[in-house]
């Protein structure tokens, strides 16, 4: 009798998580303390989701551009892309967040004022640059380097014969990329892209150090005010857990669907 493979195991871990979620729902319904905590934390869900989605979309676009530059036939583009990727990946996200917020953003304001000053426009103050925008910029820059490597690996996984066949059919560079290279690479890069999106949901909590009113920041403020650290951080952790597990399950289902479509094709 052969043992079950890992994929056939019953998801007892999911039962435990679901039971924990049901307990939390009961506490929110029955306990005034948990109810008040959840009512406050819900206000930060929109910020958390918004920061994650916007930063991730921008990071994907930037990462794809970096990957294509890294595979360019021009040495200058390749070296510039590699420099960016290695530097950004070597800096902790929290450090990069602080650097962008308090060094890069004021520098951009200074440069903007230097250019618009000749036009007689009113100067912009650093505080006019929202902290939320600085946080999104930092996460975009941080994840662009990691996503660039994912895109690069996926694009290089496509057999060169596919590109040569497309060239023989008279397709130009953009048509080859759009119709031949990227659709095949997408199946390779989808799982790591999904993993990085889940990771960004968690890393978005770092924006709380700038005072952005996400779930973590609201939880910190509430716990400092009501001294209910146990209840507050239980709910904070549960909300992040609910978002990440839901995303992971949805991504797994989507990946299985992609495999079925690929086998059917």
C-alpha positions as CSV (number, residue, x, y, z in Angstrom):
1,X,0.0,0.0,0.0
2,X,1.5,3.3,-1.1
3,X,1.4,6.3,1.2
4,X,-0.6,9.3,0.3
5,X,1.2,12.1,-1.4
6,X,1.4,15.5,0.2
7,X,-1.3,16.8,-2.1
8,X,-3.8,14.2,-0.9
9,X,-3.5,15.1,2.8
10,X,-6.7,16.4,4.3
11,X,-6.2,20.1,5.1
12,X,-6.5,19.9,8.9
13,X,-4.6,23.1,9.1
14,X,-7.5,24.8,7.3
15,X,-9.9,23.3,9.8
16,X,-7.9,24.8,12.7
17,X,-7.8,28.2,11.0
18,X,-11.6,28.0,10.3
19,X,-12.3,27.1,13.9
20,X,-10.2,30.0,15.1
21,X,-12.1,32.3,12.7
22,X,-15.4,31.1,14.1
23,X,-14.2,31.7,17.6
24,X,-13.2,35.2,16.7
25,X,-16.6,35.9,15.1
26,X,-18.3,34.7,18.2
27,X,-16.1,36.9,20.4
28,X,-16.9,39.9,18.2
29,X,-20.6,39.1,18.5
30,X,-20.6,38.3,22.2
31,X,-17.9,40.6,23.6
32,X,-18.2,44.3,23.6
33,X,-14.4,44.6,23.8
34,X,-13.8,42.5,20.7
35,X,-16.6,44.2,18.9
36,X,-15.2,47.7,19.6
37,X,-11.7,46.5,18.5
38,X,-13.0,45.1,15.3
39,X,-15.1,48.1,14.5
40,X,-11.9,50.2,14.7
41,X,-9.7,47.9,12.7
42,X,-12.1,47.6,9.9
43,X,-11.4,51.2,9.0
44,X,-7.8,50.3,8.1
45,X,-8.7,47.4,5.8
46,X,-9.3,49.7,2.8
47,X,-5.9,51.4,3.3
48,X,-4.1,48.0,3.6
49,X,-5.8,46.6,0.5
50,X,-5.3,49.9,-1.5
51,X,-1.6,50.2,-0.6
52,X,-1.0,46.5,-1.5
53,X,-2.9,46.5,-4.8
54,X,-1.5,49.9,-6.1
55,X,2.1,49.1,-5.1
56,X,2.0,45.6,-6.5
57,X,0.6,46.7,-9.9
58,X,3.2,49.4,-10.2
59,X,5.9,47.0,-9.0
60,X,4.8,44.4,-11.7
61,X,5.0,47.0,-14.4
62,X,8.4,48.3,-13.2
63,X,9.7,44.7,-12.7
64,X,8.7,43.7,-16.2
65,X,10.5,46.7,-17.6
66,X,13.6,45.9,-15.6
67,X,13.5,42.3,-16.7
68,X,13.3,43.3,-20.4
69,X,16.1,45.8,-19.9
70,X,18.2,43.0,-18.2
71,X,17.6,40.8,-21.3
72,X,18.3,43.7,-23.8
73,X,21.0,43.4,-26.4
74,X,22.3,46.8,-25.2
75,X,25.0,46.4,-22.5
76,X,24.1,49.8,-20.8
77,X,20.5,48.7,-20.2
78,X,21.6,45.3,-18.9
79,X,24.1,46.8,-16.5
80,X,21.7,49.5,-15.3
81,X,19.0,47.0,-14.7
82,X,21.4,44.7,-12.8
83,X,22.6,47.6,-10.7
84,X,19.1,48.6,-9.7
85,X,18.1,45.1,-8.8
86,X,21.1,44.3,-6.7
87,X,21.0,47.6,-4.8
88,X,17.3,47.5,-4.0
89,X,17.4,43.8,-3.0
90,X,20.3,44.5,-0.7
91,X,18.4,47.1,1.4
92,X,15.8,46.0,4.0
93,X,12.3,47.1,3.1
94,X,11.9,49.0,6.3
95,X,15.2,50.9,5.7
96,X,14.1,51.6,2.1
97,X,10.7,52.8,3.4
98,X,12.3,55.3,5.7
99,X,14.8,56.4,3.0
100,X,12.1,57.0,0.4
101,X,9.9,58.8,2.9
102,X,12.5,61.1,4.4
103,X,15.2,61.4,1.8
104,X,13.9,60.6,-1.7
105,X,10.5,62.4,-1.3
106,X,12.0,65.6,0.1
107,X,14.6,65.5,-2.7
108,X,11.9,65.1,-5.3
109,X,10.1,68.2,-3.8
110,X,13.3,70.1,-3.9
111,X,14.0,69.2,-7.5
112,X,10.4,70.1,-8.5
113,X,10.7,73.5,-6.9
114,X,13.9,74.0,-8.6
115,X,12.3,73.4,-12.0
116,X,9.0,75.2,-11.4
117,X,10.7,78.2,-9.7
118,X,11.8,79.4,-13.1
119,X,8.1,79.4,-14.2
120,X,7.0,81.5,-11.3
121,X,5.0,78.7,-9.7
122,X,4.4,78.5,-6.0
123,X,6.8,76.2,-4.2
124,X,5.7,72.8,-2.9
125,X,6.4,72.0,0.7
126,X,7.6,68.5,1.7
127,X,4.6,68.0,3.9
128,X,2.4,68.4,0.8
129,X,3.8,65.0,-0.4
130,X,1.4,62.6,1.4
131,X,2.9,59.9,3.5
132,X,0.6,57.4,1.9
133,X,2.1,58.1,-1.5
134,X,5.6,57.8,-0.1
135,X,4.7,54.4,1.4
136,X,3.3,53.2,-2.0
137,X,6.4,54.4,-3.7
138,X,8.7,52.6,-1.3
139,X,6.9,49.3,-1.6
140,X,6.9,49.7,-5.4
141,X,10.6,50.2,-5.5
142,X,11.3,47.4,-3.1
143,X,9.2,44.8,-4.9
144,X,10.2,45.8,-8.4
145,X,13.6,44.2,-7.9
146,X,12.2,40.9,-6.7
147,X,9.5,40.8,-9.4
148,X,12.1,41.7,-12.1
149,X,14.0,38.4,-11.3
150,X,10.7,36.5,-11.5
151,X,9.9,38.0,-14.9
152,X,13.5,37.4,-16.1
153,X,13.4,33.7,-15.2
154,X,10.0,33.3,-16.8
155,X,11.0,35.0,-20.0
156,X,14.2,33.0,-20.2
157,X,12.3,29.7,-19.7
158,X,10.7,30.1,-23.2
159,X,12.6,28.0,-25.7
160,X,14.5,30.1,-28.3
161,X,13.0,28.0,-31.0
162,X,9.6,29.6,-30.3
163,X,11.0,33.0,-30.9
164,X,12.8,31.9,-34.0
165,X,9.6,30.4,-35.3
166,X,7.7,33.6,-34.6
167,X,10.4,35.6,-36.5
168,X,10.1,33.3,-39.5
169,X,6.4,34.1,-39.6
170,X,7.2,37.8,-39.9
171,X,6.1,38.9,-36.4
172,X,7.9,42.0,-35.0
173,X,9.4,42.2,-31.5
174,X,6.2,43.4,-29.8
175,X,4.1,40.8,-31.5
176,X,6.5,38.0,-30.6
177,X,6.5,39.1,-27.0
178,X,2.7,39.5,-26.8
179,X,1.6,36.4,-28.7
180,X,4.4,33.9,-28.2
181,X,6.9,34.7,-25.3
182,X,4.8,36.2,-22.6
183,X,1.8,33.7,-22.7
184,X,4.2,30.8,-22.2
185,X,6.3,32.6,-19.6
186,X,3.1,33.6,-17.6
187,X,2.5,30.0,-16.6
188,X,6.0,29.8,-15.1
189,X,5.9,33.2,-13.3
190,X,2.3,32.9,-12.0
191,X,3.1,30.9,-8.8
192,X,6.0,33.2,-7.6
193,X,4.0,36.3,-8.6
194,X,1.2,35.1,-6.4
195,X,3.5,34.3,-3.5
196,X,5.0,37.8,-3.7
197,X,1.5,39.4,-3.7
198,X,0.7,37.5,-0.5
199,X,4.0,38.7,0.9
200,X,3.2,42.3,0.1
201,X,-0.1,42.1,2.0
202,X,2.0,41.3,5.1
203,X,4.8,43.8,4.3
204,X,2.2,46.5,3.8
205,X,2.0,46.6,7.6
206,X,5.4,48.3,7.6
207,X,3.8,51.5,6.3
208,X,2.5,51.9,9.9
209,X,5.9,53.3,10.9
210,X,5.1,56.4,8.8
211,X,1.8,56.8,10.6
212,X,-0.3,55.6,7.6
213,X,-3.7,54.4,9.1
214,X,-3.6,50.8,8.0
215,X,-4.7,47.9,10.1
216,X,-1.4,47.7,12.0
217,X,-1.3,51.4,12.8
218,X,-4.9,51.6,13.9
219,X,-4.3,48.5,16.1
220,X,-1.2,50.2,17.7
221,X,-3.2,53.4,18.5
222,X,-6.1,51.4,19.9
223,X,-4.0,49.2,22.1
224,X,-2.1,52.2,23.4
225,X,-5.4,53.9,24.3
226,X,-7.4,51.0,25.8
227,X,-4.5,48.8,27.0
228,X,-6.3,45.8,25.5
229,X,-3.2,44.4,23.8
230,X,-4.3,40.8,23.9
231,X,-7.7,41.4,22.2
232,X,-6.4,44.1,19.8
233,X,-3.5,42.2,18.4
234,X,-5.5,39.0,18.3
235,X,-7.8,40.7,15.9
236,X,-4.9,42.4,13.9
237,X,-3.3,39.0,13.4
238,X,-6.5,37.3,12.5
239,X,-7.4,39.9,9.9
240,X,-4.0,39.5,8.2
241,X,-4.3,35.7,8.4
242,X,-7.7,35.8,6.9
243,X,-6.5,37.9,3.9
244,X,-3.4,35.9,3.3
245,X,-5.0,32.5,3.5
246,X,-7.9,33.5,1.3
247,X,-5.5,34.8,-1.3
248,X,-3.3,31.7,-1.1
249,X,-6.3,29.4,-1.6
250,X,-7.6,31.5,-4.5
251,X,-4.2,31.5,-6.2
252,X,-3.9,27.7,-5.8
253,X,-7.3,27.2,-7.4
254,X,-6.4,29.6,-10.2
255,X,-3.1,27.8,-10.8
256,X,-4.9,24.4,-11.0
257,X,-7.3,25.9,-13.5
258,X,-4.4,27.2,-15.6
259,X,-2.8,23.7,-15.6
260,X,-6.1,22.2,-16.8
261,X,-6.4,24.7,-19.6
262,X,-2.8,24.1,-20.6
263,X,-3.3,20.4,-20.7
264,X,-6.5,20.8,-22.6
265,X,-4.8,23.0,-25.1
